[in-house]
Structures are given as C-alpha cells and as structure tokens.
C-alpha cells in the first residue's frame, strides 16, 4: 500500500507552454491500453496486465461502472472480481500507470452505461444532468468511490495519473454545463486540486463536452485524418498535450450483426501516425474480455450486445496473444524501449467434450422456487423498476378475457422491452420482440391462462434513450381489448440455481413430442467430471450448444451469460478455469427460452478448445452501423 514518500515529491501535470505532460518534472508521453477489470476474472488480472506491460505500454485505462459496485442503495461491493483497489495495486506493482474513468456514466457497452437501473424509479428523471434526484445519487456514490481512489493518485504514491470526468458528454442531448460544473466541484472536493481532470469526446462533438476545469481530449479510430482530429482538439485546447483517449483497435458487436474486424495493418498504420506526432494515446480496447451475466448493454435502434466483448482487440477475450498484439509491439518499439524478458503465453484451453443434458421442468412449473417475493397484482402491467427488479426475467400472467377461436392479434404496440415468450395454458404460442415483432396471432378459450416471460436483454448504454425502462412498458391488446388484471412474478433465477433449488426437479409428464417451432422456457441440467489423470487441469474452455436456440447458461452457479447462436455472431461462450472444479462434478444449468434439440436429437452441450465468435450472418443482413461511428447510436 502507499504511504508517505521521503524522496522527491511525485507530480503529474500539464505543461501548456511546451504542449506536453510532465511526470516528476520530466516530459512524459503515455501509451496506454484499455482493460476492464469488471470483464476479466480477478485470477487473470495479473496475466493480462503483464501482457500489456510487455507490449511496451506504460499505462492502462479503465472505467468504474457504478451499477457493478452499488447494486442496492448504500450497499457497496468491492470484493473478489469487484476489488478495484487490488487491481490498481497490481497495475502499480507491475509498473503501469492508470488513467481512471469513474463516470458517473461510462457507456462501454455496459447496461445503462453503468448507471443503476433504480434511478428510473423516478420516471421523469433526466439522467446525466443537474436533475436534483440524479445529482443526489451521484454525490452519494462519488462520496464513496473518490475517497477510496485518492490514495492511489500519482502524487500520493499511487498509479493514477489522470481522472476522466463523465464520458463523451458532448454527444449527449442535455448539454448541461451546470452538471459539468457540479462534477468539477465534486471531483475537486474529493481528489484535490493537483489531479489532472480530463474529458473525452469525438472530434466533432467537443462543444458540450467540457468546461474550463477539464482538459479536453479526443477519440478516433483507424482511417480518420489524424491531423484533422488533433486540430479539432486544438480548437478546444490551443495548448497542452495531444491526446487520443480512445484509439479503436477493433469495434463492438451486436446480436444479429457480423463480428467486427479491424485489420492489423490498419491499426498499426494509424497508431504509427499518432505516435509520430508525439501524441499520447490509449488503445480501446487492448483486451476486451467478457460481459458475464446480464451486464451487457444495447444500442439504438434497439440491438443488444453479446456476452463476448472480444472487440477484435490485440489480446483476445481469453487473453490470448494475437498477430495484432505483436504488430502493435513493433510500432511502439520505434518510439519507446520495450521491456526485456518473456511474454506470458496464451493460457491453455481444454476440450472437455460433450455433456449430456437432462430436461428438468418448464419455468412455470418451478415458478414458486424462482419467485422469492410475493407476486404483485395490478390492473395494468408494471415495469421492472416498479417491481424493484434490475435484471433478468419477470413473468406476467393474466387470462384471456374472450374466446379466440380464430387467430386473434396480440399486440404490444412496441411496449415489450425487450423480448416476450408467450404461452397459453402452458403451450408456447409465439415471441414478441422490441422494434421487430410487435404482433403475434393467438388462439384460446376465454379464461385460459396466458403467461408472458419477459426478458431484459440489456439497457441502452449510449445516446438520449439510456432511460431504458424494462418489462411491459405499455398495455397489451388482444384484438380490440386491452388486457388487464395482471399478476407479476419477479424471478430470482441466479439465487435459485445457487441454492440448488432446481436440483432433482423432474419434467412434467407430456404427450409424445411433436415437431413444433417453440417450446415453453425450460430448464436443463447436466454435469461432467474433469479427468484426474491429466496434469494442469482445470483449464479454460468454451461452451457451445449445438442446435439450441436462445437462453442463459450457468456453470457451478456462475452466470456465464446469454447464448443466441441462431442469431449470431457469437456461438461459443468463454468459460474461465477458475469456475471449474476438479474435486467435484461440474454442474451445467441451461434455461432454453425457445426450443432445445432434446426432443428430436442429441441433448448435449459441448466444451471445446476453440472459440467461435464470428459465425456467418444471413446474406440478407444489412449493416446498420459503421465502424468507429458512435453517432450511429445516439438516436
């Protein structure tokens, strides 16, 4: 830990006269890489940081997602994979400086840009503004986080050389300078006047993004005119160091879009141009990692981001070395001394093979085990915030008010946020999907029970629609009738699995399987033993689900994330070794939402040593977004 220094005082500052940073009085230029501790298991932090250091980088950049650490008001979690202080200490020990991006809004393809969903309990709240309720919550959170960070500032003996305030605020509709001034006072109050505070914006979006107390930097990717982008920074900052805070080594993915690929030659060409100008640069990302569980975000028009956050970065999702890694290292070598010594190798992967899965019960059959709270009744449907539910699933139940002997339209008026699995008397009848499928036809008798399992697929994390309410956000209509008298069940599936509540459940006796397109959401379970005659196990692996359609996977209670191979591009999910056991059977639990292959073929999942995150998208697909253009997502 850091303490009083009896050597010369440490300092990090901006030299406006000489257009540079100064560290301990000497001219300094950082070459940094983006790494998100919250997307990498703690057991791998040292490995990933060492690889970054050995590539010749002298700094890292990381966000701090508020909702990851304060999942309930005043209940903070900085333990285990959330131990930010341990991560900072590791970086310091390895010899890496840190550029900290604590928000309060961080974007980064993370649910609601890192803002807690509970803020939406005030329905008219204006996020990222001087709305008093928003500021009160920000003040409490920053009052916890920033004092924790102060000992890690460079002048206090730690690794943090600069702190970003907010994130690409120039792209946000509010353009609220009072908000930025409030954050300036807040950050100065907790961190002091010596720390370098900065902002990051696209080169065409600087106007609303900064105020006098913050040093304005830009972000841009390969293919942009380097001179023109830095000229835009110069219009905001006539003097000081040139900084590209997000130089894109790859790009983000969406379900249903091709995997983004940025060529190594393109990345190195423009990186060389940036470094040749003497500019500072942070490569976003140097390693992407994995968005486990339910933490992924989404963009507008609504498209959810997949579990993998590989980003086509120099280090893969699993931390493996790539051609891009070594090519970037050679570019850096032209400008900085590269550390001597071996580079940590890619971690070994093991193909544990096929695991037979057994059908348990449908979700509605075990509803009482999944709902830990009293069901809520209401004339009209309530949203996730109304039900105090942040993530996952809510079951909405009502009855058909009239006979539907002929197919009758069930319409959401685009009020399904984000995907609804509709069953009548336990028979799956269709799926409603935000922005895509707004109406399905149903049949049934008056009084039949209609269940709608509503899946939150991730909140919008960019642009003016980040106040993204989940659930049934408007009424459903059946023909001309508005459906009323709802019973809503908040589901705690993760807790039920961790408590072993689904173990031993048997499938409900059913008629012989028929070739149908959809089955009701159903749980499946299997287990496998890691062989004891093979050294150095367990190892990392990947899980794929041949002919499964869409759902969620847990291994030994750890929520790996969503799978959706029929939409792609991601087919396999990364399974880090630390969640596997050599001392006991490893349990695999799958919630298949649409249709498992088990009634018509092998009921298996398969562990492989090779990732597939770039499966082919249907040829009629039309790309909606461009590379490096965040303006595409702003709505």
Protein Blocks (a to p, Z undefined) as FASTA:
>chain_A
ZZddfbdcddddddfknopadeehiacddddddddfklccfklmmmmmmmmmmnopabdc
ddddfklmmmbghiacfehjllmklmmmmmmmnopacdddebjangjopghhhpafklmm
pmkbcehiabfklmmmmmmmmmmmmmmmmmmpmklopabfbdcehjhkllpfklpaklmm
mmmmmmmmmnojmbccdddddfklmmmmpcfklccdddddehiafklmmmmmmmmmmgac
dddfbdcfbdcddehiacddddfklmmmmmmmmmmnopacddddfblbjaehjlbccddd
dddddfblnlopabdfkopacfklmmmmmmmmmmmccdedddddddddddebjadddddd
dfklmmmmmmmbdcdddfbdcdfklnopabhcdddddddfbdcfbccdddeklpacfbcc
ddeehiafbdcdehklmcdcddddehiacddddddebiafedjklmccedjfbdcdehjb
ccehiadddddfklmmmnopmgopacdddddddddfbdcdddddddddddfkbghiacdd
ddddehiabdcddeehiafbjcdfknombfbdcddfklpcfkbccddddddfkbccklnm
ccdddddfbdcfbbccdfkbccfbdehilklmnZZ
